[in-house]
């Protein structure tokens, strides 16, 4: 059995790490390169960097971030935010990123998933999905969760899997930043029969929430932000507790 992964997520705005609740009320959480170095030392398994605001200098900014992070850490990391062309991904991967994340651009043009998978390999393509309950249905949202789409979440996941996605990063907007626990019901439903890894995101508030999401849903990885950024959960302590609960993690 593969070890479960613990992944800190760093939302980037104007070069700084930020965190909010339900995708709003952002506050500063520190320098992303310094945080990356810290998490690497604390035995995080991977990192995810998501640039949550589009800028004209995005390609240069993200490439510089990838290069700076790659020099400081020895664990894999994914970068996403505003990536819509093969050239964007090529620059980021050559700057040191291990994987790239597609979100809004893929929903607007699903063929992007095919092209990225064909060009770089499925293992380099993570599809990030922001989902929210609307009238009893799980609906994919774009633009940092501000724009609902016509896609139901499970249908969109099936679509991107068929097109060559290598991994799904699923964020529950209803749980994001609440620290009330992951959306285990949705994650279990989505993960049933899913042929590629699933990363759970949104709602982590304590160590028990990580044990719960792994035991109830079987997801491959759990991602969190504020509980790590503000020192509420130490990754070494979390991994020790997961091991004590019979959940295999790399220490």
N, C-alpha and C positions, 0 to 999 in steps of 0.2 A: 504494500500500500504506500502511495506517495505521501510524504509529509504535508500537512496542512500549512499554508503560508499566512504570515502576518504582514500586512502591507500598510504602512503609513501613506496617506495621501496629502499632497501639498497643493492646495489651490493657489494659483499665482495671479496677482493683480498688481500691475505697475512694478514688477520686480520683487514684490514682497509676498510672503505667505499670509493668507487670510482665511478666516473661517466665520460662518454665519449659522443661522438656524432656518431650516426650510428654504435655503438658498438666498436668504436676505439678511440684513443687519450684520454686514461683514465687519470683522475687527482684525487688527494686525496680530500675526502669530510668529513673526520672526523672519530672519534671512533664510531663504530656501537652501542655499549651499551649506550653511552652517547646520541647519536641521538635518540635511541629508547625511552629512558627516557623522552627526550624533547618532542617527538611526542605524547607520551602517555599523558603528561601533557597538550598538546595543543589540545586534543580531537580528535586525529586521530582515525579512527574506527578500523583499523587493520594495521599490518605491514607485509611486505614481505622481507625476507633475501634470496639473491641468491648468492651462492659462485660461482664465474664465472671462477675460475681456479681449476683444479683438482690437489690434492696433495696426497701423500701416507698417510698423517696423517689426511685426510679429516674427517673421522668418529669421531676422538677425537676432532678435531678442531671445527667442527660444533656442537657437543654435548656440548662442553664447552661454545660456544656462546649461544646456546639455554638455558642452565642453567643460565648463567649470565644475559641474557635478561629477562628470566622469573622472576628473583628475583627483577627486576627493574620496570616492567610494569604490568598493569592490563587489557590490551586489547589483543585480539587474535593475534597470529603471525604465519606465514608460513615460513618454511625453505626449500630451494631447492639447487640443485647443486651436481651432482655426485652421487645421490641416485639411486642405481640399485638393491638393495637387501632388503628383508623384514627386515633383521636385522638392516640395516641402519635406516629405518623409525622407527623401534621399539625403538632404542636408542634415537633418536631425540624426539619422542613423550614422552618418559619417562623422558627426560631431560627438558621438559616444552613446547615444540612446540605444537601448536594446530592443524596444518595441515602440510602436506609435499607436495612438488611440484616435479613433474616428467617432464622431458623434453626429452633430447636425448636418455636416456635409454629406455623410452617407445616407441619411434619411432623405435629403433633398435629391440625391442622385445615387440610388442603390448600386449602380454599376461600378461606383468607386471601390466597393468592397472587392469585386472581382479583379479590378485592375491592380489594386494594392497587393492582393494575395498572389496574383500572377507575377508581379514585379519583384516582390520581396520575400514571398513565402507566407503561408498562413500563420506560422509561428510568430511573425512580427506584427500581426494585425489584431489589435484589441478593439472591440466595439463597445464603447461606453453608452449606456442607455439610462436616461433619467425618466423614471416612471412615476405616475401619480394616479390615484383613484379618482375617476370622474364618472358620476352617475353609475356607480357599481362596476365600472370597468377599469382595468389598468391601461393607462394611455401614455404613449411615448411623448415626451415634451422636449422642445429645442430651446436654444439660446439661453442656456443656464436655467432651464426650467420655466421660462416665461411664456413659451408658445406651445400650446397643445397641438398635436398632429392628428391625423386620421388613423394612425397605426395603433392597434392594440399591441401591448408589449409582447405577448407570447407569439403573435403572428410575425412581428418584426424580428424576433430572435430566430424563428425558423427561417426567415428570409436570409438573414446574414450568414447563418450556418451553411445554408445551401450555396451561398456565394463565396465561401472560403474563409470566413472569419476564424481566427485561431483561439479566441478567448472572449468571454463576455464580462464586462464590468457593469453590474446592475445596481443602480442607486435608487432607493425608495425616497422620493421627495417628501412623502408624508412622515417618514421617520428621520430624515436627515437633520442632524444637529439637536434632536430632541433628547438624546441619551436615554431613550426608553426601550432600547433593544432593536435588533434587526427585524425586518419584515419576514419572519420565518415561514409564514403560510405561503406568501408569494414565492419566496426562494425555493421552498420545497417543491412547489408546483412546477416552477420553471426548470428546476434541475432534474426532474424525473425524465430520464431518457435523453438528456442533453449530451451530445457526443463530444463536446469541448469543455474546457474548464470554465467554471463560473466563480466570479469574485463577488462576494456580498458587500454592499456598501449602504450606509445610512442607518444611524440609530445607536451605535455602540456607546454605552455609558459606563460599563464596568466589565471586569474580567468574566463574570458569569455570562454576559451576553455573548462573548466569543465561544465559550463552551456550548451554549445553547444553540447557536447557529450551526456549528459543526455537527453536533449530535442530532439535531432535528432535521437538517436539510441536506447534509452531505456535501456542501459546497467545498470547493477546492481551496479557497482563500477568503480571508475576511479583511476588509479595508476600513480604516478609521482615520480621523484627523484630529479634532480638538482634544480628545482624551490623551493623545500622545503629545501634541504640541504644547499643552499646558501642564504636562507632568502628572496627569491624573492616573495614568496607567503606565508603568514601566515595562517595556517589552520583555526584558529577562524574567521579571516576576510573572508576567502573563504566560510566557511559554512554560515556566515551571508549573504553574497551576494547570495548564492544558495537559501537560504530560501526566500530572497527578490524576487527572480525570480520564486518562486513557486515550487522549487525543495525541496522535503522533505529530510532533513538530521538530524542526531542526533547531538545536540549541548551540 
